[in-house]
Amino acid sequence: MRPSLICAALVVLAGTTPAVTAQAATPESSVNASSCYIPQLIAHRGGGGVGSDPYKLENSWPAFENSVNLGVKVLETDVRWTKDGVPILMHDADLSRTTTGTGNVQDVDIAYIDSLELKNGAGKIPHFEEFLTWSKSKNVQVWPEYKPEPAITQQAWIDDYAQKIKASGADAVVPSFNKPELEQFKTLLPGYNQIWFHDVIKSGFAVKPSDVPAGAWAGLINVVLVNDPKISVEMGKADITLYAWFNILTKGDDPAGWDAMAKQSPAGIITDYPEQYQQWATTTDYCKKPKKQKAKCAKLPKSLSGDSTVVILKRTCKTNAGQKVTVSVSGKGKLVKGKKGKVSVKTDAKGKVKITLKAKKTAKYSALKQSKSYSLK
């Protein structure tokens, strides 16, 4: 997928029966050790994220091999065609970001492509055909996104894409941001599942079930789901399988982001970091209700008199979650702070006063907030 605001040569096995997926894949039990719901892991651009760089090894043999060795069952990638009509795996139209070459894929021949190296020591640029054959041998599902050139209509590319998927027998899902192409692939690849990615640059953040092409799954970037959490419920009511994905601009491709997305129960999460995702999957407890914070060292008085001073905290007070308790007062009273964190409330002669105790929430504890109002006499 694009970043919007959003191995030896292998021989293709001709004449084999296409492996058609009947439904969305389910998580591997080996990585679903948490008691919480864990969406299926889909390795974005093959799962080439390393450290702070989500795309360090994107669309490369090292990324594909590493993901498969981790037990990943679904690989997303990108397909472009050379000048002489050979499809390769490449996200960008231009070669310069990820390879040692220059120019656009569509303007160079396969001989030039094969002379290049991917950056970051990722080896040669994979050919689409060999990737399909490899994926079948590894029993993994592939999501090869057809990447058209905006100014070019290439029916030959569309036909070649469909023909190579059918000939390979690979378990493939057809992804695209473009509805006209998905409509063509319905005819060229009957029975193959499709996923439509919502383009926030062209279409904005608003999306509804009727926007999704009939029969396709929906791939929504995380900011859309955060912006409108109800959309996941609406997609479910419309019987549309939902997937969530991230990119370098929207952030969130991390445990906190996966927690947030998993709460909306998508069928899968499309991530650049398969290893980290699996670690999160075995430990997350996002579904558990947070524990209550308690503070034995802080207690609101049962009653308050006018023209009096009452001690609320004798010293700096922390909750059972290790969070500092703070005191605030409103109405006819004021705070008096002393040494070692001592806090008192001094009241006026008459009127009403409200005292509030607070402590910030943590990953496992809810926020503490206790308030009480008093009528002074």
C-alpha positions as CSV (number, residue, x, y, z in Angstrom):
1,M,0.0,0.0,0.0
2,R,1.1,3.5,-0.6
3,P,2.2,5.8,2.3
4,S,-0.9,8.2,2.2
5,L,-2.2,10.4,4.9
6,I,-2.8,8.5,5.1
7,C,16.9,-16.9,-4.0
8,A,17.2,-18.5,-7.2
9,A,14.7,-18.1,-10.0
10,L,11.6,-20.3,-9.6
11,V,9.6,-22.0,-12.3
12,V,5.9,-21.3,-12.6
13,L,3.7,-24.4,-12.4
14,A,1.4,-24.0,-15.3
15,G,-2.0,-25.6,-15.4
16,T,-2.5,-25.8,-11.6
17,T,-5.9,-25.1,-10.0
18,P,-6.1,-21.7,-8.3
19,A,-6.2,-21.8,-4.6
20,V,-9.2,-19.6,-3.8
21,T,-9.8,-18.4,-0.2
22,A,-13.4,-18.8,0.9
23,Q,-13.2,-16.5,3.9
24,A,-10.8,-14.2,5.9
25,A,-8.0,-16.0,7.6
26,T,-7.9,-16.5,11.4
27,P,-5.0,-15.9,13.7
28,E,-2.4,-18.5,14.3
29,S,-3.1,-20.2,17.7
30,S,0.6,-20.2,18.4
31,V,0.7,-16.4,18.5
32,N,-2.7,-15.9,20.1
33,A,-1.6,-16.5,23.6
34,S,-3.4,-13.5,25.1
35,S,-6.9,-13.9,26.4
36,C,-7.9,-10.9,24.3
37,Y,-9.1,-11.0,20.7
38,I,-6.1,-10.9,18.4
39,P,-6.8,-9.8,14.8
40,Q,-5.0,-11.7,12.0
41,L,-1.5,-10.4,11.2
42,I,-1.0,-9.3,7.6
43,A,2.7,-8.4,6.8
44,H,2.6,-5.0,5.0
45,R,5.1,-4.9,2.1
46,G,6.2,-8.3,3.3
47,G,6.8,-7.1,6.9
48,G,10.1,-5.4,6.3
49,G,10.0,-3.0,9.3
50,V,13.2,-2.8,11.3
51,G,13.6,-0.5,14.3
52,S,12.2,2.9,13.6
53,D,12.1,2.3,9.8
54,P,8.9,0.5,8.9
55,Y,10.0,0.1,5.2
56,K,13.7,-0.8,5.7
57,L,13.4,-4.2,4.0
58,E,10.1,-3.7,2.2
59,N,9.1,-6.1,-0.6
60,S,12.3,-8.1,-0.4
61,W,13.2,-11.7,0.0
62,P,14.7,-11.2,3.5
63,A,11.4,-9.6,4.6
64,F,9.3,-12.4,3.1
65,E,11.5,-15.2,4.5
66,N,11.6,-13.6,7.9
67,S,7.8,-13.2,8.0
68,V,7.2,-16.8,7.0
69,N,9.8,-18.1,9.5
70,L,7.8,-16.2,12.2
71,G,4.7,-18.1,11.1
72,V,3.0,-15.3,9.3
73,K,0.3,-16.6,6.9
74,V,-0.5,-13.5,4.9
75,L,1.9,-11.2,3.0
76,E,0.8,-8.0,1.3
77,T,3.1,-6.6,-1.5
78,D,3.0,-4.4,-4.5
79,V,3.3,-5.1,-8.3
80,R,4.6,-2.9,-11.1
81,W,5.6,-3.6,-14.7
82,T,8.8,-2.9,-16.6
83,K,9.0,-1.4,-20.1
84,D,9.2,-4.8,-21.6
85,G,6.2,-6.1,-19.6
86,V,7.8,-8.1,-16.7
87,P,6.0,-7.6,-13.3
88,I,8.3,-7.0,-10.3
89,L,7.6,-6.3,-6.6
90,M,8.0,-2.6,-6.1
91,H,5.9,0.0,-4.2
92,D,7.1,3.2,-5.7
93,A,7.0,4.1,-9.4
94,D,10.5,5.5,-9.0
95,L,13.4,3.2,-8.3
96,S,15.6,5.6,-6.3
97,R,14.2,5.3,-2.8
98,T,14.6,1.6,-2.4
99,T,17.2,0.5,-5.0
100,T,20.6,1.4,-6.4
101,G,19.0,2.5,-9.6
102,T,17.2,5.5,-11.0
103,G,14.2,6.2,-13.2
104,N,10.7,4.8,-13.3
105,V,10.0,1.1,-13.4
106,Q,7.8,1.5,-16.5
107,D,10.7,3.2,-18.4
108,V,13.3,0.5,-17.9
109,D,13.6,-3.1,-19.0
110,I,14.0,-6.2,-16.8
111,A,17.7,-6.5,-17.6
112,Y,18.3,-3.2,-15.9
113,I,16.1,-4.2,-12.9
114,D,18.1,-7.4,-12.5
115,S,21.3,-5.5,-12.5
116,L,20.2,-3.5,-9.4
117,E,20.3,-4.2,-5.7
118,L,17.7,-3.2,-3.1
119,K,19.1,-0.9,-0.5
120,N,19.9,-1.9,3.1
121,G,21.4,-5.2,2.0
122,A,18.0,-6.7,0.9
123,G,19.3,-8.3,-2.3
124,K,17.8,-8.5,-5.7
125,I,14.4,-7.1,-6.7
126,P,11.8,-10.0,-6.6
127,H,9.9,-10.9,-9.8
128,F,6.1,-11.2,-9.3
129,E,6.0,-14.6,-10.9
130,E,8.7,-16.2,-8.7
131,F,7.1,-14.7,-5.6
132,L,3.7,-16.3,-6.5
133,T,5.4,-19.7,-6.9
134,W,7.4,-19.3,-3.7
135,S,4.3,-18.3,-1.8
136,K,2.5,-21.4,-2.9
137,S,5.4,-23.6,-1.8
138,K,5.3,-21.9,1.6
139,N,1.5,-22.2,1.9
140,V,1.0,-18.5,2.6
141,Q,-1.7,-16.2,1.3
142,V,-0.6,-13.2,-0.7
143,W,-2.2,-9.8,-1.3
144,P,-0.3,-8.4,-4.4
145,E,-1.6,-4.9,-4.9
146,Y,-1.7,-4.0,-8.6
147,K,0.0,-0.6,-8.9
148,P,-1.2,1.3,-12.0
149,E,0.5,4.4,-13.4
150,P,-2.0,7.3,-13.2
151,A,-1.3,8.6,-16.7
152,I,-1.3,5.2,-18.4
153,T,-4.0,2.7,-19.2
154,Q,-2.4,-0.7,-19.4
155,Q,-4.9,-3.4,-20.1
156,A,-2.0,-5.7,-20.8
157,W,-0.8,-5.3,-17.2
158,I,-4.2,-6.1,-15.8
159,D,-4.6,-9.1,-18.0
160,D,-1.0,-10.3,-17.1
161,Y,-1.7,-9.8,-13.4
162,A,-4.8,-12.1,-13.5
163,Q,-3.1,-14.7,-15.8
164,K,-0.1,-15.1,-13.6
165,I,-2.2,-15.4,-10.4
166,K,-4.3,-18.1,-12.0
167,A,-1.4,-20.0,-13.5
168,S,0.6,-20.0,-10.3
169,G,-2.2,-21.6,-8.2
170,A,-1.3,-19.2,-5.4
171,D,-3.7,-18.4,-2.6
172,A,-4.3,-14.8,-3.5
173,V,-6.5,-11.9,-2.5
174,V,-6.8,-9.0,-4.9
175,P,-6.2,-5.6,-3.3
176,S,-6.7,-2.1,-4.8
177,F,-7.6,1.5,-4.0
178,N,-9.3,1.7,-7.4
179,K,-12.8,0.4,-7.9
180,P,-12.7,0.1,-11.7
181,E,-9.7,-2.3,-11.5
182,L,-11.5,-4.4,-8.8
183,E,-14.5,-4.6,-11.1
184,Q,-12.2,-5.9,-13.9
185,F,-10.6,-8.4,-11.6
186,K,-14.0,-9.8,-10.7
187,T,-14.3,-10.9,-14.3
188,L,-10.7,-11.9,-14.8
189,L,-10.3,-13.6,-11.4
190,P,-13.8,-15.0,-10.5
191,G,-14.0,-16.5,-7.0
192,Y,-10.9,-14.7,-5.7
193,N,-11.5,-12.4,-2.7
194,Q,-10.9,-8.7,-3.0
195,I,-10.0,-6.0,-0.5
196,W,-10.7,-2.3,-1.3
197,F,-8.4,0.2,0.4
198,H,-10.0,3.6,1.3
199,D,-7.9,6.5,0.0
200,V,-8.1,9.3,2.6
201,I,-6.3,11.7,0.2
202,K,-8.9,11.4,-2.5
203,S,-12.0,10.7,-0.4
204,G,-11.4,12.2,3.0
205,F,-11.9,10.6,6.4
206,A,-15.6,9.8,6.0
207,V,-16.4,6.3,4.8
208,K,-19.5,4.2,4.9
209,P,-20.4,0.6,4.0
210,S,-22.0,1.6,0.7
211,D,-18.6,2.9,-0.4
212,V,-17.1,-0.6,-0.3
213,P,-17.4,-2.5,-3.7
214,A,-19.9,-5.3,-3.5
215,G,-18.3,-8.5,-2.1
216,A,-15.0,-6.8,-1.2
217,W,-13.4,-6.6,2.2
218,A,-12.7,-3.1,3.5
219,G,-9.1,-1.9,4.4
220,L,-9.3,1.3,6.4
221,I,-6.3,3.2,7.6
222,N,-6.1,3.6,11.4
223,V,-6.9,7.4,11.5
224,V,-10.3,6.7,9.8
225,L,-11.2,4.1,12.5
226,V,-10.1,6.4,15.3
227,N,-12.0,9.3,13.7
228,D,-15.2,7.3,13.5
229,P,-15.1,4.2,15.8
230,K,-18.7,3.4,14.9
231,I,-17.7,2.5,11.3
232,S,-16.4,-0.9,12.4
233,V,-19.9,-1.7,13.8
234,E,-21.5,-0.4,10.7
235,M,-19.2,-2.6,8.5
236,G,-20.1,-5.6,10.6
237,K,-23.8,-4.9,10.3
238,A,-23.3,-4.8,6.5
239,D,-21.5,-8.1,6.6
240,I,-18.3,-6.5,5.4
241,T,-15.0,-8.0,6.6
242,L,-12.8,-5.1,8.0
243,Y,-9.0,-4.8,8.1
244,A,-7.1,-1.9,9.7
245,W,-3.7,-0.7,8.5
246,F,-1.1,2.0,9.3
247,N,1.6,4.0,7.6
248,I,4.6,6.2,8.6
249,L,2.4,9.4,8.5
250,T,-0.5,8.2,10.7
251,K,1.7,6.4,13.3
252,G,0.3,3.8,15.6
253,D,2.0,0.8,14.1
254,D,2.9,-0.3,17.7
255,P,1.4,-2.0,20.7
256,A,-0.7,1.0,21.7
257,G,-2.1,1.4,18.2
258,W,-2.8,-2.3,17.9
259,D,-4.6,-2.2,21.2
260,A,-6.8,0.6,19.9
261,M,-7.5,-1.2,16.6
262,A,-8.1,-4.6,18.2
263,K,-10.9,-3.0,20.4
264,Q,-12.8,-2.5,17.2
265,S,-12.5,-6.2,16.3
266,P,-11.2,-6.0,12.7
267,A,-10.5,-9.4,11.0
268,G,-6.9,-8.4,10.7
269,I,-4.3,-5.7,11.2
270,I,-1.9,-4.9,8.4
271,T,1.5,-4.1,9.9
272,D,5.1,-3.5,8.9
273,Y,6.3,-5.2,12.2
274,P,5.3,-8.8,12.3
275,E,7.7,-9.9,15.0
276,Q,6.7,-7.1,17.3
277,Y,3.0,-7.7,16.5
278,Q,3.4,-11.4,17.6
279,Q,5.1,-10.3,20.8
280,W,2.2,-8.0,21.5
281,A,-0.3,-10.7,20.6
282,T,1.0,-13.0,23.4
283,T,1.0,-10.4,26.1
284,T,-1.7,-7.7,25.5
285,D,-4.5,-7.4,28.0
286,Y,-6.3,-4.5,26.3
287,C,-9.6,-6.3,26.7
288,K,-9.4,-6.4,30.5
289,K,-11.1,-3.8,32.6
290,P,-8.5,-1.6,34.3
291,K,-8.0,-2.1,38.0
292,K,-9.3,0.6,40.4
293,Q,-6.8,2.9,42.1
294,K,-6.9,3.2,45.8
295,A,-5.2,5.5,48.2
296,K,-5.2,4.6,51.9
297,C,-3.3,7.7,52.7
298,A,-6.0,10.0,51.3
299,K,-9.6,10.4,52.6
300,L,-12.3,13.0,52.2
301,P,-13.7,14.3,55.5
302,K,-17.3,13.3,56.4
303,S,-18.2,16.9,57.2
304,L,-16.7,20.4,57.1
305,S,-17.3,23.4,59.4
306,G,-16.9,27.0,58.5
307,D,-13.8,28.9,59.4
308,S,-11.8,25.7,59.9
309,T,-8.8,24.0,58.5
310,V,-8.8,20.2,57.8
311,V,-5.9,18.1,56.7
312,I,-6.6,16.1,53.6
313,L,-3.1,14.6,53.0
314,K,-0.7,14.3,55.9
315,R,2.2,13.8,53.5
316,T,2.8,13.0,49.8
317,C,0.3,10.3,49.0
318,K,0.5,7.7,46.2
319,T,-2.1,5.2,45.1
320,N,-1.6,1.4,44.8
321,A,-0.6,2.1,41.2
322,G,2.2,4.4,42.3
323,Q,0.5,7.5,41.1
324,K,0.6,10.7,43.1
325,V,-2.7,11.9,44.6
326,T,-3.5,15.5,44.0
327,V,-6.1,17.7,45.8
328,S,-8.2,20.5,44.3
329,V,-10.9,22.7,45.9
330,S,-13.6,24.9,44.5
331,G,-16.2,27.1,46.2
332,K,-15.7,28.7,49.6
333,G,-12.3,27.3,50.5
334,K,-8.7,27.2,49.5
335,L,-5.7,24.8,49.5
336,V,-3.0,25.2,52.0
337,K,0.2,23.2,51.2
338,G,2.8,22.3,53.8
339,K,6.0,20.4,54.1
340,K,6.5,16.8,52.8
341,G,3.4,17.0,50.6
342,K,1.0,17.9,53.4
343,V,-2.3,19.4,52.0
344,S,-5.0,21.1,54.0
345,V,-8.3,22.9,53.1
346,K,-9.1,26.1,54.8
347,T,-12.8,27.0,54.6
348,D,-14.7,30.3,54.7
349,A,-17.4,31.0,57.3
350,K,-20.3,30.1,55.1
351,G,-21.2,28.7,51.7
352,K,-20.4,25.5,49.7
353,V,-17.1,23.9,49.0
354,K,-16.1,20.9,46.9
355,I,-12.9,18.9,47.4
356,T,-11.6,16.5,44.8
357,L,-8.9,13.8,45.0
358,K,-7.3,12.7,41.7
359,A,-4.6,10.4,40.4
360,K,-3.7,9.8,36.7
361,K,-4.5,6.5,35.0
362,T,-1.9,3.9,34.1
363,A,-1.8,1.1,31.6
364,K,-3.5,-1.3,34.1
365,Y,-5.3,1.1,36.4
366,S,-8.2,3.5,35.8
367,A,-7.8,7.1,36.9
368,L,-8.7,7.9,40.5
369,K,-11.3,10.6,41.1
370,Q,-13.2,11.2,44.3
371,S,-15.2,14.3,45.0
372,K,-17.5,15.5,47.8
373,S,-19.4,18.7,48.3
374,Y,-20.0,20.3,51.7
375,S,-22.3,23.0,53.1
376,L,-20.4,25.2,55.6
377,K,-22.1,26.3,58.8
